């Protein structure tokens, strides 16, 4: 729905402020990793897993990614609806599972971020439940738990590790 892409865009802004040249692309639109000094791979979580195309990207590019600093991140409504340590640990397990599936690629950092979902993408029953659980006053377009300050702070912390500075 674009939530993960907007999080990637926010990270890219931080990296660009640090004078990095950045490309933000869907993993399905990346054909070659040569020329990149670092890679950040992100995916929304659905059914307690990274999207298959993100996992496939890492698997397909494992040789190149194993030679680069790589960071993983995810976006997930669970982190907004259940911000307790148990929900966060469960989502951290999603990224741990990716690393277990593809041990050749070891991320230097991992980001866990609450997501958003436009109400139009939900059935009327689920939409009603989400409105009761997460609606912010005056916002009927969707449920948005993204914490832009946390995303920016993570990117600022991850950047030196990714760029070896």
N, C-alpha and C positions, 0 to 999 in steps of 0.2 A: 504493500500500500504506500510505499515511499518513506516510511518512518526510518528504516535503517539507512536509507540513502541520505536522508537529511542529517542523521547523526554523523555519517561519513563526511558529509559536506562541512559540518561544524568542526570536525577534526582537521580536515584539510585547511580550513581557515587558520587554525592554530599553527599547523606546520608551515603554511605559506608566510605567516608573520615571522617565523624563524628562518625565512629565506629558502625554504625547500621548494623545489618544483614538484607539484603534486598532480596526479591524475586520479579522479574518482570515476570508477567504472563498475558496471555490473560484471560479476565474475564470468558470465556467459559471453561477454564482449572482450575478454582478455585473451589474446592469441600468443603473446610472447612476453616473457619477463626479463629478457636481456635489456640492459640499460637501466634497470631499477636497482637502487641501493638498499631499499627496504620495502616491505609490503605489509599492509594492514588488511586483514580479511575479516569481514563482518557478515552476520546473518541474523535475521529474526529467528526466534525459536518458535517452532510449531510442533505440538505433540512431544514436548520435552527433547527436541533435537534441532540441530542446525538444519537449515534447508538443504535438501540433497544436492542442489547445484553448487553450494558453497563447499560441501564435503568433497564432491567430485572435483572441483577446482583444485583443492589442496592435494588430493590424490594424484590427479593428472600432472600437477606441477611440482610434485614432491622433490624431485632432484634439484630443480632450480631454487625452490623455497628452502631446502636444507642448507643452502650456501648463503642465504640472506637473513638479516634480522627480520623476524616476522612477529606481528602481534595479531591476536584474535580479539574480536569483540562480538557481543550479541545484544540484541534488543528483545525484550520480552515483557508482556503485560503482567506476568507473575510478579515481577519485581516492583511494580506499582501497586498491585492489589494485595500482595503479601510481602511487605518489606522486611519481615522478620528474618533472623539469621537462617532459619530452616529453608525458606524460599530461595534465599541468596545461595546457600550451599547447594541446593538442587540445581540451580542454574549454572553454578561453577562446575558442577558435574557434567553438564552438557559439553563444555569446552574440554574438560578432562577426557571425555569419551572420544572427541575428535582426535585429541593427541594420542590416545591409545590406539585408535584405528590407523593413524598415520604417524608412527613414532619417529620417522625420519625428520619430521618438521617439529622443532621445539620452539614454541612462541616465547619471546623475551618478555612479553607482557600480555595481560588479558583484561578486557574491560567488560563489565556487566552493567547494562543500562536498562532502565524501565522504558517501555515503549508507548506507542499510541496506536489507536485503531479508529478509523473513521466509522461512525455508526452505520453508514450506508452499506458497509461490507458484512454486516451481521444480520442474522435472521431477526425477526421482530421480537421473539422471545428472549434471545440472548441480548439483543440491543436493550431491551427493557431492564434486564438484570444488570448490565454494565452501567446503564444510566443511574440506577439506584446505588450501585457500589462506588462508581467513580466519577460521576458528573461533577464538574466544577460549576459554580453559579454562573449563569449566563452563557454557558458553552453547550450548545446542542449539536455541534458538528461532529464531535467525537470525544473519545477519552484519551487524554494526553498526560502521561506521567513522566515524560522526558525531563531530566534535570540538566539543563544546559550548562550550569556551572560545574556540575560533576563531570560532564562530558569534556568540557574545556580543560578542567584540571587534570583529567586522565591523559588527554592528548599532550598537555604541557609536560607531564611526567614521563610519558612514553617516548616523546620525541628524542631526548638525548640518548636513550638506550637504543632506539631504532637507528639513529644516525651515528652511533659510537662517538658522541661528543661529551 
